[in-house]
Structures are given as C-alpha cells and as structure tokens.
C-alpha cells in the first residue's frame, strides 16, 4: 500500500514523541506531572455551560449547521473584535467560524499555496503551522527568531529567491513557545513587507488575553485596518478554557475568508450549534472570568519561576501566555529531546523539548503552567534534583 509523500514530514511531532515517553514512564511506575501540553486545566464558566446545556434540549439544534446558520455567532465575533481593536468587521464576509484556530492555520495553506510554493514560518513555532503547509505540498522557509532580537524575525533576511516563490507568512504573538509579544510597529512592518512581496499575512492569535502586564497585544488588523493582506485566527480555548469544545474563528480579508470557507465546505459543516451558543455567551457576557484565569496563570508563573531560581536555574519571567521558555543548562543545551525523555523517565515531570518547535528551538525547553502552584513547585524541585544527577 502506498501513501502520499506529503505525509512523510508528519510522521512525528513533539507532542506525539513526548506522549510515548510519558507512556513509558507511567508503565515504569512514575506518577506524571504533565507540563508538556498547553491545555488549560481551569473550568469553563458555569453561565457558558448553562447555555450549552439548554441547547441540548432544543431539537432545532440537532441538525447540520451550515454557514448561514452561524450568523448570530459571526455577529458576536464582529462586535467583540471591533470593540476591542477598533477595526470594523462585516460578519457576512469578514468572519468565519472554525473548529478551533488550528483548523484555520492547517487549512488555509490549501487555499493559498500551489505545490512548491513557500510559506514563511517562525522558527521556533507552533507545529500545526508547518503541518498545514506540508499537507498543501508547499515548502517551508523557517525565519529564525532569537532572544537577541526579542524573538521577532528579521524580515530583511528572507532571501529574494525564496520571496519569488513565497505566497504566505505566518506570525503568532504572543508567541508559543517563546512567550514573546510583538509591538504594533513590528506588525506594521510585516504588513508593508507582505504588501510589497504579494504575500498573505496570517496571524495566529490564541493568547490575546493571556498577558500579565497592562499593555494588551495588538491585533494584526490594527496594522492592516483595510484588511489588504491579513487574516487572523482566534480561539476560545485559552481565554475561556474551552479547548475541548473546539471553537474559534477567522477574521480579516474577505477574499481570504471566502477561500478558506471553500476549503472548509469540502471538509466539514460546522460544530454543534449549542457550542456556538455557548461561545456567543462567552464573547458577549461579563469578562471577569477571563481576568481571573489570567491572575491564576500569573500566580503559577511566579511560583514556578521563583522555585527554579531558588534551586539554581534562572529562567526569564514571561509577560504572556501560559508557558515558560527556558534555556537549558549545559550539557543538556545540545539535545532538548534527550533531556525531556530522561527527565520524564527519571522524575515523572513531562515537558516539551524546544527542538520540537523548530531548529532554532534547540537548547530550550517549554513548561506549560497547567497545574496549581504546589504541584508546579514539586515539579520544579524534581527538575532541580534531576539536574544535579
């Protein structure tokens, strides 16, 4: 039996590799403290669950949900996004519901790339960004993002020969895994760059609310208010702890929204209407629970970083996301995957190796702050003990 060559780059990924390592450690009797996945452990707000529960009893919600049936959700998205970022959106042509933002980032390359076209991706970056390009038979040009540059790419370093074949650029700030925040000035530079080189500018924006300072990260549409080249993806997984409900959306350039909708129409309808009803309640109701979630993750960040520091591993204090991006100490800084495997086997603490996010991620490790402070403190102590071995 033969399979498409586009599957070859997808045979392994950081999360699948660590899942195997966790399984081996668990089989050997280790109790796992899983810091490898950014899946929020916080509950969905009860008022959102009540709306979804009420929908279950309504038989009109039980059938297929086509695009025009999503109009109330699209209107709620347009209002939420416009109020927050000051860029008007047409809910009919500039908003598209998604089954999580990962669906959008994975499927958009099918609408934009022809075989052999380049996509410019952040290195390190979120693995699904690369996966969508591979499924579209495209090529990836990794743009290194380094601590010395604030984890922002140097756009002028992209070779002219690559730009001639490039069709899209993917950004994502606040950034997973580095936790970096991009200023509006950088987004303006990126918009001008994409306009100059006829590139689609994709911005994956799941951590819009997961910021610990006063300054809120900009939307790409603030740098491209005419929506000339830009499309942005948002998910309710982080802000509203709705990861398992798989609800997100795309906003931006009407032609890109239309093209993504064409791809989506060939693959699925939409998720259950009750989930969209819950998402409407999330976006239009009080936002106090979002602030509470951010406060919890800030407290977890502080507890984990302070414990590591006290035990001898100084790591940067992130201003955003639910992660810690830490430079590995010698001799582990040359093989983050080996460090991660041995750590979980020896201690039960599972982390995400930086190399799994791209070549420039080697030498780093990502910790997800998805446990209460006392568990994170225990994990930090186990890690420190392991490093002394």
Residue, then its C-alpha position, 0 to 999 in steps of 0.5 A: x500500500x502506498x501513501x502520499x509523500x506529503x505525509x512523510x514530514x508528519x510522521x512525528x511531532x513533539x507532542x506525539x514523541x513526548x506522549x510515548x515517553x510519558x507512556x513509558x514512564x507511567x508503565x515504569x511506575x512514575x506518577x506524571x506531572x504533565x507540563x508538556x501540553x498547553x491545555x488549560x486545566x481551569x473550568x469553563x464558566x458555569x453561565x457558558x455551560x448553562x447555555x450549552x446545556x439548554x441547547x441540548x434540549x432544543x431539537x432545532x439544534x440537532x441538525x447540520x449547521x451550515x454557514x448561514x446558520x452561524x450568523x448570530x455567532x459571526x455577529x458576536x465575533x464582529x462586535x467583540x473584535x471591533x470593540x476591542x481593536x477598533x477595526x470594523x468587521x462585516x460578519x457576512x464576509x469578514x468572519x468565519x467560524x472554525x473548529x478551533x484556530x488550528x483548523x484555520x492555520x492547517x487549512x488555509x495553506x490549501x487555499x493559498x499555496x500551489x505545490x512548491x510554493x513557500x510559506x514563511x514560518x517562525x522558527x521556533x513555532x507552533x507545529x500545526x503551522x508547518x503541518x498545514x503547509x506540508x499537507x498543501x505540498x508547499x515548502x517551508x522557509x523557517x525565519x529564525x527568531x532569537x532572544x537577541x532580537x526579542x524573538x521577532x524575525x528579521x524580515x530583511x533576511x528572507x532571501x529574494x529567491x525564496x520571496x519569488x516563490x513565497x505566497x504566505x507568512x505566518x506570525x503568532x504573538x504572543x508567541x508559543x513557545x517563546x512567550x514573546x509579544x510583538x509591538x504594533x510597529x513590528x506588525x506594521x512592518x510585516x504588513x508593508x513587507x507582505x504588501x510589497x512581496x504579494x504575500x498573505x499575512x496570517x496571524x495566529x492569535x490564541x493568547x490575546x488575553x493571556x498577558x500579565x502586564x497592562x499593555x494588551x497585544x495588538x491585533x494584526x488588523x490594527x496594522x492592516x485596518x483595510x484588511x489588504x493582506x491579513x487574516x487572523x485566527x482566534x480561539x476560545x480555548x485559552x481565554x475561556x478554557x474551552x479547548x475541548x469544545x473546539x471553537x474559534x474563528x477567522x477574521x480579516x480579508x474577505x477574499x481570504x475568508x471566502x477561500x478558506x470557507x471553500x476549503x472548509x465546505x469540502x471538509x466539514x459543516x460546522x460544530x454543534x450549534x449549542x457550542x456556538x451558543x455557548x461561545x456567543x455567551x462567552x464573547x458577549x457576557x461579563x469578562x471577569x472570568x477571563x481576568x481571573x484565569x489570567x491572575x491564576x496563570x500569573x500566580x503559577x508563573x511566579x511560583x514556578x519561576x521563583x522555585x527554579x531560581x531558588x534551586x539554581x536555574x534562572x529562567x526569564x519571567x514571561x509577560x504572556x501566555x501560559x508557558x515558560x521558555x527556558x534555556x537549558x543548562x549545559x550539557x543538556x543545551x545540545x539535545x532538548x529531546x534527550x533531556x525531556x525523555x530522561x527527565x520524564x523517565x527519571x522524575x515523572x515531570x513531562x515537558x516539551x523539548x524546544x527542538x520540537x518547535x523548530x531548529x532554532x528551538x534547540x537548547x530550550x525547553x517549554x513548561x506549560x503552567x497547567x497545574x496549581x502552584x504546589x504541584x508546579x513547585x514539586x515539579x520544579x524541585x524534581x527538575x532541580x534534583x534531576x539536574x544535579x544527577 
